[in-house]
Amino acid sequence: MGEGMNVVLVVADTTRYGDALTPEVAPTIVDLAAEGTTFTRAFASAPWTLPSHGSLFTGTYPSKHGAHAGHERLDERETTLTELFDSAGYDTAGVSGNTWVSKEGGFARGFDDFHQTWQYVQSDTAMGELVEVTEESRILAVGRKLFDGNPITNAANALYRTVVRERGDEGAERATDWVEGWLDDRESDDPFFLFANYLEPHLEYRPPKRIADRFLPGDVSYEAAMDVPQEPWEYLAGNLETSDRDFEVLRALYRAEIAYLDEHLARLRDALVAAGEWEDTVFVLVGDHGENIGDHGLMDHQYCLYDTLLHVPLVVHGGAFEGRGEDDRLVRYAEPQPSMRALEKHVDEVPEHVYEYDRSLRAVRSADYKLVRGSDGSRELYHVAEDPGETTDLLDRRPGTADDLSRVLDEWLDSFDAADAAGEVAIEGDRKAQLEQLGYLQ
């Protein structure tokens, strides 16, 4: 990277590797990849937003930075990427469409400007718990949060979140508009660090009809596609019959969401060109995690560490990365912190067999193998170099390899003090219950 170059970091929320690098779905990403560097083996450190973003911002894993289920904030002892840019004299600006990537979570540290698209009036009170909940719980949530801070500001944000915002997308339009305005108003000659999280294509998949029609099977109307159930908890519990045809439709809607996101990436590039900054910018596009759409018998992004959730696109354009083609470097560890309480909030009666997911998981991978180890003593071993779909568990056939990787995992865990042990404050009470209902506490 040249001295004083701008850095733009865009997180494509819930975007897995394969779907994001096809020209019919994401031509902008493909163009950036062709002109820059594509990291073909980039893996998220966790399969959901909060811990994955924590790792992106601190360069550490969830056990160390402390932002995961049961903990809502980055460990304050960890220096963030933004703080490093700020201390180096960069202007810093960020926009987030995901309620986990918030001021409350510690992600605004080091930013001169940090905009949360779910708020009409920017406030330290998130009000983000109002995403996709029942009318009764939404009213209760509003009542609890109104007097946490400025009641007038909170009332405005509650109205915006529950009435106005639900009529549009998940914040992509507002995020792009905000970045365009920030670039237009900018008068500084200093280099800048700009961060943007785009929530699309997170469930529910509701892409614009004009885009969805390009991907749906010819005999499936947009209206019929919108009627396909998108209820991962009921599916996991075995209470929802989802046919192969249904999953075909859901995958089409998912790709359409990525295509919609790709349009906004093109707008960001155009805005940087118009501002005269594109040639002096390193542009980074990365997914924070992927998605299961019937893969491995699962939906959404919880309860597993398969590469459908961990293998993410990572494309870097500009500076020293321009014209470098592909790079196969990878990340070795992953750690979700799943919780059954989220599922129990969604499903009236949870079948006994589903409690096999009541465990925490960690994974370690070499160039050839991947070990997934559960807190319940379970282990899975895959030869990911030959079996990228992780269809054949080789644990019984290659126990020595599993033992070797397990020792590597233990040595790594012993190499640092976990944030839990440092007294990080856990999420409690109403906020915890609300976030579990939303499906965010994994």
TIMAR-687615 format. One record per residue: residue in one letter; x, y, z of N, C-alpha, C in turn. Coordinates in pm, whole numbers, plus 32768, in hexadecimal, padded with zeros to 4 digits. Atoms other than C-alpha are relative to their C-alpha. Layout:
! TIMAR-687615
AXYZXYZXYZ;...
This chain:
! TIMAR-687615
M80557F8980008000800080008058807C8000;G7FB47F858007808781537FA17FEA8056807B;E80097FAA7F8B80C6825680AF7F8A805F7FF3;G80707FA37FFC7F91831781127F8A7FDA7FAA;M8074802880507E9C824C80417F867FF0805A;N807D80187FBB7D30824180A87FE97F69800A;V8028808C7FF27CA580F581247F697FFC8015;V809080147FF47B3A809280F07FE87F6D801E;L801F80897FD87AC17F5981A67F697FED7FFC;V808F801D800D796D7ED3813A7FE87F70802A;V802780857FD578D57DAB81EF7F7A7FDC7FBF;A807B8035803C77D77CE881227FC87F998061;D803580557F96770C7C5782407FC17F827FC5;T8041807F802376A77AE7821F801A7FD67F70;T7FE0801D808B77567ABD80D0806B7F937FF8;R7FA0806F800777FD796F808B804F80067F7F;Y7F9A7FF38068791D79377F9F7FCB7FEC7F73;G80228023808A788C788C7E6B7F9E805E7FBE;D80697FAD803C775879627E36802E808E7FE1;A7FD77F74801078187AA97E4B806380167F8F;L7F967FF0806479147A657D377FD67FCB7F77;T80338027808378387A1C7C097FCE807C7FB8;P80217F83804778087B257AFA7F6C801A7FF3;E80907FE8800E76927AEE7AD57FC280328082;V80347FD37F7F76607B307C4A80428083802C;A7FB87F8E7FC7776D7C2B7CA8806C80327F9F;P7F9E7FD2806278147CCD7B78806480658039;T7FA47F9E7FC678A97DE77C49806D7FBA804F;I7F9D804B7FB379527CF47D38805F7FB67FA4;V7FAC8048806079D07C287C118063805F7FBD;D7FA67F9C803B7A607D637B70807080268061;L7F9D7FDE7F9C7B0E7DC47CB380657F8F8012;A7FA980757FF07B977C637CD280607FF37F8A;A7FAD800E80777C177C607B6C807080677FFD;E7F9D7F9580017CCE7DA97B9D80598001807C;G7FB77FFE7F827D447D657CFF80307F768029;T7FD580817FC97D8E7C397DDD7F897FBB803F;T806980527FC57C997B247E34803F7F9B805E;F7FCF80617FA07CE07A5F7F6F7FA17F897FFE;T80598070801C7C54790A7F167FE67FA88079;R8016804E7F877C767872806F8000805B807A;A80167FA87F8D7C027980815D7F8C7FC88050;F8065803C7FAB7B3C78FD82857FE3805B8076;A80297FAE7F8E7A7479BD838680267FBA8082;S7FDB80397F7F7AD4798D84F17F867FD2804F;A807C80297FBF7968795585517F9080047F99;P806B8008806378217904849C7F8E80638015;W80677F9B7FF3775F7A35851080408089801A;T7FD07F778012777E7BAE8511805880348071;L7FBA7FBD7F9377EC7C1E866B80907FD08011;P7F74802A7FEE79207B4386A3805480117F83;S7FB37FF2807B79847B508535802F80907FED;H7FD77F73800879847CCD853180658022806C;G7F9D7FE97F987A3C7CCC867B808B7FD77FD3;S7F7F802E80337B507C0485D48034805A7F90;L7FD77FA5806A7B537CE784A3803B80828038;F7FD77F807FCA7B7C7E19857E807A7FF7805D;T7F92800A7FA07C7F7D8F867280707FA47FD3;G7F9A805E802A7D3E7C8285B680127F8E8062;T7FFA806E7FA07CF57B8D86D17F847FAA7FF2;Y8071805D80087C077A6A87017F9B801D806E;P806B7FDE7FA17ABB7A7687C080217FE98092;S7FE080197F747B4179D988FF8056806F803B;K7FA87F967FCF7C3B7AF589177FBE808A7FFC;H803A7F7980077B787C25889F7F7C800C804C;G80707FFE7FA47A467BC2896A7F7980217FC6;A80827FDD803B79327C1F88757FC27F827FC3;H80458078802E785C7AE788587F867FEB8058;A807B80167FB5771F7A4E88E7801C80058095;G7FEA7FEB7F7277007AB58A528052807C801D;H7FAF7F877FF077DE7BE68A177FE2805B7F8A;E80297FAB806E77727D128950806980647FD4;R7F9F7F97801F78AC7DE8894E808A7FC77FE7;L7F73801F80117A0D7DD588CD804A801A8083;D7FAA7FE97F8D7B0B7DB089E2804A80847FEC;E7FC57F7B80107B857F158A1E80987FFC7FFF;R7F6E800B80047CEA7E978A4080337FE47F73;E7FD8801D808A7CEA7E3888CF7FF8807F7FAC;T7FFE7F8D805A7D517F4D87DF7FB97FDC7F7F;T8049801C807A7C6D7F6686B3804980367F86;L7FC97FD280807CCA7F9285477FEA80957FEE;T80207F7280127C1C80E38546805880588057;E7FAA7FB27FA87CE3815D866F808D800B7FC9;L7F7C7FFB803D7E24810585B8800480667F8E;F80077F9C806B7DB981CD84867FF4808D8039;D80127F7D7FC37D4B82EC8563808380358038;S7F807FD47FC77E9982F686178067801E7F95;A7FA47FE5806F7F4882F784C57FDA807C7FB1;G80267F8380417E97843A84627F967FF47F96;Y806A801380637D8183A7838B7F7D803C8032;D808C7FE57FE37C238433837E7FB97F798003;T804080827FF17B3B831983EB7F69800F7FFF;A80927FFC800979CF82DC83927FCB7F737FEE;G803B8085800B78EC81AF83B17F6980077FFA;V8091800D80077789814783607FDD7F6D8010;S8025808A7FE376DE800D83E07F6B7FEA7FEF;G808B8026800D759B7F6383817FD97F8E805D;N801980727FA875BA7E4B84848006802F8091;T800A7FCE7F77754E7E8E85EB806D7FCB805B;W7F90802F7FAE766C7DBD8672807A805A7FEF;V7F8B7FAB8019776D7EA685D37FD8808F8024;S803E7F877FCC770E7FCC86AC805E804A805F;K7FB87FB37F9B778980DC87937FFF7FB58085;E800B804A7F82770B800D88B880627F8D8006;G7FA58071800477E57EEC8848809280267FFE;G7F767FD3800179207FBF8847803D80107F77;F7FCA7FFA808779427FC786CE8014808E7FCC;A7FED7F75802B7936814386B68082803C8031;R7F817FCC7FCC7A828169876B805E80247F8E;G7FA17FD280657B72823786997FC280427F89;F80437FC280727A6D82B185A07FE18093801C;D802C7F757FF87A41842685637F6A80097FEB;D808F8007801E78E983D884D37FD87F6D7FF9;F8032808A800478248296850E7F6980057FF6;H808F7FF3801D76C8827884787FBD7F778006;Q804D807C7FF175CA816A84D77F7F800E7FB0;T806E7FEA805D74CC813F83C07F777FE4803C;W8081801E7FC473BC80BB84A67FCD80728056;Q80297F8E7FAF73AF820B855B7FE6807A7FA8;Y801D7F828044730A834684DA805180718040;V7FAB7FA47FB573B6841385EB806E7FAD803F;Q7F9180517FCD750F838D863F8009800C8098;S800380047F6E751D832087AB80507F898030;D7FB980707FC575E5824088927FA17F92802D;T806480657FE0749F818B88E57FDA7FBA7F7F;A8005804380827491808087D97F747FFA7FC5;M8087801980327319804087BB80017F987F8F;G7FF48061806C73947F3286CF7FBA7F7E801D;E8046807B7FDE72DA7E24878D7F797FF57FBD;L80867FFD803A71A47E8586C97FFA7FBF7F77;V7FFB803C8085720C7DC085957FAC7F827FFD;E804A8079801E71097CC3851F7FD07FB7807D;V803880417F8D70517C7B86627F68800A7FF6;T80917FFA80016EE27C4586B07FD3808A802C;E80347F7C7FDE6E067D7586DA7FFE80148097;E80077FF47F6E6DD37D2D884D80898018803D;S7F7B7FF07FC66F467D06889A804080817FD3;R7FCA7F82802F6F987E3587C47FCF80738058;I80377F967FAA6EB27F10889480437FFE8089;L7FBD800C7F806F4B7E8989D6808F80327FF9;A7F757FD5800F70AB7EC28951800A80977FF8;V80017F6E800B7059802988F37FEC803E808A;G801A7FC97F7C6FCC80698A4D80777FF8805C;R7F8B80107FAA71027FE28AF78071805D7FD9;K7F8B7FB6802F71F780A48A207FEB80977FF7;L801A7F738018714A81F68A028049805A8062;F7FC77FA97F9A71D6827C8B4880917FDE801F;D7F71801B7FF7733481EE8B18804980677FAA;G7FC47F93804D73D783358AB07F9A806E7FEA;N805A7F938022731284488A007F7B7FC87FCE;P8080803B8028719F83E589F07FD0802E7F77;I802F7FCD8081715584C788C4804E7FBF7F8E;T7FAE80428065727A843F87FC7FDA7F6E7FF1;N8022808F8004722082DB88597F777FE97FC0;A8084800E803D70B3830F87F8800980107F69;A7FEF7FEC8090711C839586A4803F7F857FBE;N7FBE807580387201826D866A7FA57F868001;A805D80707FF970F8817586DB7F9A80087F8F;L80607FED806D6FFB820985E780407FE37F7B;Y7FB78015807E70FD820984D080197F6C7FE8;R7FDC808D800F716380A185157F867FA97FE4;T8074805880077007800E85357F9F80237F90;V80617FD680666F4880D78431804380207F7B;V7FC67FCE807D70248186833280607F9C7FC3;R7F9580518039715180A2830C7FCE7F7B7FCB;E80308083802B70887F6282E97FC680037F73;R80387FF880876FFD7FE281A0806B7FF47F95;G7F958002806171537FE080FC805C7F8B8010;D7F9E806B7FF6728F7F1180EC80387FFC808E;E7FC5800F7F7B736C7EB08210806A8069801E;G7FA67F927FE1742E7FF482058066801D7F94;A7F9C7FEA806874FC7FD880C67FF280897FC0;E80167F7E8040745E810B8027802E8070805B;R7FD87F977FA2749181DA8161809680038014;A7F6F80067FEE75F6815F818A804980417F8C;T7FBE7FC88076765781B680267FE880957FF5;D801E7F70800075A783068036805A80498064;W7FB17FBF7F987662835581778093800B7FD4;V7F757FFC802E77B682FA80E2801080687F92;E7FF87F9D806B777083C87FAA7FFF808D8039;G80067F7C7FC2771384F0808580808020804C;W7F847FEA7FB5784684C28160807380257FA3;L7F977FE18062792A84C280307FEB808A7FC3;D801D7F7D803A787A85F27F9C802380728060;D7FEC7F957F9E789986BB80E0808F80088033;R7F7A80097FC779FE8657812B805B806E7FCA;E7FA47F9480277AF98778812780917FE28023;S7F7980217FD27C2986D281C680547FC57F8F;D7FA2803B805F7D5C867680FB80437F84803B;D7FC480767FC27DBC856281F07FC77F817FC2;P8038807F802E7D9683F881847F937FD38062;F806E802A7FAA7C648348820F7FF37F688005;F802D808A7FF07BF181F982947F6980028006;L8092800380097A8981B082357FD07F70800E;F803980857FE979C4808482B87F6B80027FE1;A8091800C801A786E800E82407FD67F6E800F;N803F80847FF7779E7EE182A97F7A80057FB8;Y807F800D804676867E7E81BC7FBC7F808030;L804480737FC375877D9982637FCC7F9C7F9A;E80268060806775097D03811E80757FA17FE9;P807F8047801074EB7BDC80E27FDA7FAC807A;H802B80447F8674917B8282487F6C7FDA7FF5;L808E80217FF673497ACA82857FB480748041;E80488042806B723D7B198231802F80357F79;Y7FD97FD78087728D7B1F80BE7F8A80497FC0;R80697FAD803D71BD7C3D802F803F805C7F97;P7FC17FAC806572787CB67EFA7F9880497FAC;P805E7FBC805B71D97DAF7E097FCF7FA07F94;K803C8059806470F07D057D13804D80037F7D;R7FBB7FF4808171AE7D8C7BE5807E7FAA7FFD;I7F8880547FFB72E37CCD7C5B7FDB7F6F8014;A8027808B7FE372397B977CE57FCE7FB87F83;D8035803E807A718B7B587B97806E7FC87FA6;R7F918032805172E27B237AF880317F77802F;F7FC780797FC673337A007BDF7F9A7F93801D;L806680637FE071E979557C2A7FE77FA27F8B;P80298059806C7183781F7B647F90803F7FB0;G805F7FBF805970AF78817A397F6F7FEF8027;D808C80197FDC6F7277EA7AC97FDE802B808E;V80187FD17F776F9278917C1F7FF880987FFF;S80117F6F7FFB6F0879EF7C4980418038807D;Y7FC67FBE7F8B6F997AEC7D397FA57FF08078;E805F800D7F936E5C7ADC7E0780037F74803D;A7FF780897FCE6E7379617E2080817FE9804D;A7F7F800E7FBA6FE0797A7E837FF9803E808A;M800C7FC07F7E6F887A697F9C7FAE7FAE8063;D805280557FAA6E9579658020804A7F858033;V7FB280737FD06FA3785A804E802E801F808E;P7FDC7FE57F746FD8783A81C7809680148013;Q7F747FE67FDC711C78CF824A80097FFC8098;E800680157F6F7115783E83A880677F988028;P7F9680617FE57264779D83FC7FEF7FB38081;W800E80457F80720B774B85637F9A7F8F7FF5;E80648068801270D0768D850480367F8F7FA9;Y7FC380668056719475D983F480607FA88050;L7FA0804B7FB072A5757484E87FB97FA38061;A804B80527FA171A274F285DD7FAF7F917FBE;G804C806580477103741F84CD7F6D801E7FF4;N808D7FD980056FBD74E084D77FD7803D7F7B;L801C7FC080806FD87569837680337FA97F8F;E7FD8804D80746FDB74A08237802980607F90;T7FCB7FAA806970B97550813C80327FA67F90;S7FE08058807070CE74AA7FE8807E802F7FB9;D7F8E7FD8805371F374A97EF87FDD807A7FAB;R802D7F8E804F712775987E25800180808052;D7FFD7F8C7FA870FE76827F4D808E80358011;F7F757FD67FEE727576857F858039803C7F7F;E7FD67FC5807F72AB76CA7E137FD480917FFA;V80347F77800071D177FF7E39804D80568065;L7FB87FB27F9B727F786C7F7A808D80217FD3;R7F787FE4803373D5784B7ED67FFC806C7F95;A800F7F9880657359791F7DB67FEE80898042;L80147F827FB972E27A2C7EA78082802E8044;Y7F7F7FE17FC1742F7A1B7F5F8061803D7F9B;R7FA87FC9806874F07A517E1C7FD0808A7FD3;A80357F7C802574087B727DC78025806A8068;E7FD67FA37F99745B7C127F15809280287FED;I7F747FE0801B75CE7BFA7EC3800B805C7F86;A80007FAB807775877C917D6D7FD7808F8023;Y80297F797FD374D57DB47E19807380448049;L7F8A7FCB7FBD76027DE47EFB806A802A7F9B;D7F9B7FE2806576E47DDB7DCA7FE480867FBC;E80227F7D803976267F057D38803180728059;H7FD27F987FA4767C7FCC7E6F809880098003;L7F6E7FFA800C77EA7F6B7E52802880527F86;A7FE67FB0807877E17FFD7CF37FEB8095801D;R80187F747FDB774D813E7D82807180378057;L7F907FD57FAD7861814D7E88807A801E7FAA;R7F8E7FEA805A796881277D797FED80807FB0;D801B7F87804D78C282357CA78010807E8056;A7FF47F8D7FA778B4831D7DD580938021801C;L7F717FEA7FE97A2782EC7E16804380397F83;V7FCC7FC8807E7A72832D7CA67FDA80937FF4;A802F7F77800C799D84697CA88048805E8061;A7FB97FAE7F9D7A5284E27DDF8095800A7FE4;G7F747FFD80227BA084AC7D3680587FAD805C;E7FB8804E7F9C7C0583A87E3B801D7F707FD6;W7FF8808E80217BEB825A7D8480907FD17FE7;E7F77802980217D51824F7D04805A7FFF807B;D7FB17FFA7F867DD082967E637FC17FAD8070;T804C804D7F9D7CF681927F11801C7F6B7FF5;V800180927FF67D2A802C7F827F737FD9802C;F808C80237FEA7BCB7F977F6F7FFA7F6C8026;V800680897FCC7B8A7E5E80407F6E7FD5800D;L8085803B7FF57A517D87801D800E7F788042;V7FF6807F7FB97A217C6A81147F777FDB8039;G8078802F7FBD79057B948197801F7FE78093;D7FE7801D7F7178DA7B7683117FE07F708022;H8020808F7FF278457A1982F17FA77FDA7F8C;G8053802F806E777E794482017F737FDE802D;E808C80227FE8762B789B82067FE87F6E7FDA;N803380838027758C774282077F7380127FCA;I80867FFB803C74637726811D7FDB7F707FDE;G8017808F800F741375B9815580807FAF8003;D7F8080457FFD75867564815380127FBC8088;H7FE7804C7F8575E1745782547F837FF58056;G807C800B7FB67473744B82B67FE380778059;L800D7F8A7FAB748275AC83447FD4807A7FAF;M801F7F7E80397402770A8300803A806E8058;D7FCB7F8D7FB974887861836380947FE88020;H7F70800C7FE575DF7871840B801A7FEA8094;Q7FE580257F7675EE77BF855880177F6A800C;Y7FF3808C7FD57650767785FB805E7FAB7FAC;C7F9E805180487765760C850E807680577FD7;L7F8A7FBA803378BC7666848780267FCB7F77;Y7FE48029808A789B75E583248029807A7FAE;D7FCD7F918052793C76B382137F93804E7FBA;T80707FAF803277E5771D81967FED807D8055;L80077F8D7FA777F8780782C3808580488010;L7F7E7FC57FE3796E784682D9804B80317F85;H7FB67FDA807979EF785E81737FBF807D7FC5;V80397F80802779BD79C981118052803F7F91;P7FB47FB680657A1D7AAA7FEE805A80678042;L7FA57F967FD77B4A7B8A8024804780317F83;V7FC87FC380787BA77C727F06803C80868027;V7FBC7F817FE37CA17D907F1F802D803F7F7D;H7FE17FB9807B7CC77E937E0B804C80808021;G7FB87F827FF27DC07FAD7DEB80877FF08043;G7F7C80037FC27F1F7FFE7E5A80507F877FD6;A7FAB8073801D800A7ED67E737FB07F847FDE;F80548074801D7EE27DE87E4B7FCF7FFC7F71;E80367FF880887E8E7E567CEA80487FA07FA3;G7FC9805980667EBE7D4C7BE0804C7F898034;R7FB580707FC87F3B7C3B7CCA7FBC7F797FEF;G8044807F80197E387B347C6D7FCC7FC0807D;E8036804A7F8F7DF97A2C7D77806B7FE68069;D7FAA80207F8F7E8D79EA7ECC7FB67F998054;D8047806C7FBC7E3F78AB7F8C801A7FFA8096;R7FEB80027F6F7E98791380EE7F7C7FED8049;L807A80217FBA7DA278A981F8800B80228094;V800B7FEF7F717D3078D9835F7FF17F75803E;R7FFA80897FCC7D6277AC84477F967FDF8066;Y805880217F907C6A77C885697F7780417FEE;A80877FC67FFF7AF5780685977FBC7FD78081;E804180197F7F7A1A781E86CD7F74803E8006;P80847FC87FDF78A1784A86DE7FE17FE48092;Q802F80197F7877EF7859882C7F697FEC7FFA;P808F80118014769977BF87E67FB47FF78083;S805780087F8B757677CE88D97F7A7FC77FD4;M808280398020743C76FC88D77F8E805E8025;R806C7FA87FD4737A7815897C7FC2804C7F8C;A80387FBA8074735478C5882F7F997FAA7FBB;L805E805A804172B0779587967F847FEC8057;E807180157FA571D6776188CA7F9F80777FFF;K80577F8C8009715278C488A27FA77FFA7F84;H80498004807F70E07877873E7FA17F8A7FF4;V804B807C80127056771687627FB87FDD8081;D8050801E7F896F3D76B8885080317F838047;E7FD1807C7FC76FB17552888580797FD07FB0;V7F8580268043711A74FF883180147F69800D;P7FEA80917FF9714A738E87D580857FE08043;E7F8A80257FB4724B72D888A9807C7FF77FAA;H7F8A80158053732D728A8783804880827FDC;V7FC37F818024736A73FA87438069802A8067;Y7FA17FD87F9874297417888B808D7FCB7FE8;E7F77802280277552737587E2804E807D7FDC;Y7FBD7F828022759C74DE877B80208054807B;D7FE97FB47F8675B0754C88E780917FEE802C;R7F70800C7FE97729756F88E4804680757FBF;S7FAD7FA08047783A7660888880607FB27FA7;L7FA980418061791B760F8761807C80557FE6;R7F877FBE80317A7D766186F880377FAE7F8D;A7FC6804580747B31760D85B6808E802E7FEB;V7F787FDF80287C997601854480187FBB7F7B;R7FEB803A80847D0E75C383E2809180117FD6;S7F807FF780457E4E757A832A7FE080147F6C;A801A7FF1808F7E78759381B27FA87F8F7FCC;D8049807580327DDC7439818D7F8A7FD78056;Y806380377FA57D0F73E682C27FBF806B8056;K80487FA97FA47C0E748883A47FC47FAC806F;L803980437F8C7BB3741885037F9B805C8041;V80667FB77FB57A72748885AD7FEC7FB68084;R8009803E7F7C7A65744887237F9580458053;G806B7FCA7FAF793874748806801B7FF58094;S7FF280057F6F792074BB89797FC47F82803B;D803B807E7FD4785973788990805B7F897FE4;G7FA2806B801D798C72AF89297FFC7FCE7F71;S800B802C808B7921728487C0807480367FAD;R7F997FD4805D7A21729986A87FDA7FD57F73;E80128020808E7A0772A4852C807F80267FB7;L7F867FE7804D7B27729084367FE07FF57F6C;Y801A7FFF80907B1472EE82C68081801E7FB4;H7F907FE4805B7C1372E381AE7FCE806B7FA0;V803F7F93804A7BAA74398130804280187F79;A7FBD7FEE80817CAC743980197FC07FA87F96;E803F805C805E7BFF730D7F777F687FFB800E;D809080067FE37AA5732D80147FD180888033;P80227F797FD37A5374A2801B7F70800C8032;G80897FFE7FCF78E3745380557FEF7FC48089;E8000803C7F7A793F73A7819D7F907F99800D;T806780678004786B7278814C80297F808047;T7FD0807E7FC77948716281DE8055801B807B;D7FB67FF27F8379B57160834A80687F918009;L7F92806080007B0B70B7835B80377FE4808B;L7FCC800D7F787B2D70B284D6802B7F70801F;D7FE0808C7FE17B246F3584F280737FCB7FAD;R7F97803280587C116F0483D0808780428018;R7F837FB87FED7D14700A842E80038043808A;P80027FC67F787D0E703485A98080804A8023;G7F827FBC7FE47E7E709685B08001808E7FD0;T80097F7980357E3E71C284D47FA780578057;A805A7FB77FA77D1C722785B3804680238083;D7FB97FE67F837DF6720786E98068806F7FEE;D7F9B7F98801B7F0972DA864A7FBF808A7FFB;L80447F80800C7E1573F085F17FC3802B8085;S80387FE07F7E7D7273DA8747806B803A805D;R7F927FC97FB07EC5741587EB8022808F7FD4;V7FE97F7880337EFB754387097F9780608038;L806C7FAC7FCC7DAA75CB87788014801D8094;D7FE97FEC7F717DFB759788E880748060801A;E7F8C7FA87FEF7F4F763F88C77FDC80907FE1;W802B7F7880227EAD7769881F7FA9803C806F;L80587FCF7F967DA17788892E80508024807E;D7FAC7FE57F8B7EB177808A39805D80777FEC;S7F9E7F97801F7F737896898C7FD0808B8025;F80327F7C7FDD7E9479B58A037F987FF4806F;D80697FFB7F9B7DA87A1F8B1B7F7D80237FBC;A80827FE7803D7C3F7A078AAD7FBD8079803E;A80457F897FCD7B6B7B3F8ACF7F9F7FDB806F;D805E802C7F987A727A758BA1804280078089;A7FB980037F817B787A498CB08025808B8030;A7FDB7F777FDB7BBE7BBD8CAB7F8B804F8038;G80707FBF7FC17A657C0C8D347FA980507FA1;E80577FBB805F79B17C7B8BF77F6F7FF3802E;V80897FFF7FCE784B7CDB8C4C7FA47FB97F9E;A805B804C805577427BEC8BC67F81804F7FE6;I80837FC6801F76017C588B1B7F997FC0805D;E806280357FA474E67C338C157F78803E7FE6;G80857FC57FFA73757C748C407FB9800C7F7B;D80597FEF8072728C7D018B3B804B80027F7C;R7FB57FF7807E73977D4D8A37802B7F777FD2;K7FD68087802274187BEA8A447F8B7FB07FC7;A8075804A802F72BB7B588A1E7FD4802F7F76;Q802A7FCA8081726C7C4088FE805D7FD37F90;L7FA08028806673AC7BF0883F7FF77F6B7FE3;E8014808E801873717A7E88707F857FE87FA9;Q8079800E805172147AA787E1801B80237F6E;L7FDD7FD9808772AA7B5186B480527F977FB9;G7FAC8067803C73877A22867D809180287FF6;Y7F767FD2800B74CB7AE486A9805C7FBF8065;L7FAB80477FA0754A7A3687E380057F6F7FD6;Q7FF58086803A75CE78F38751802E7F9D8069;
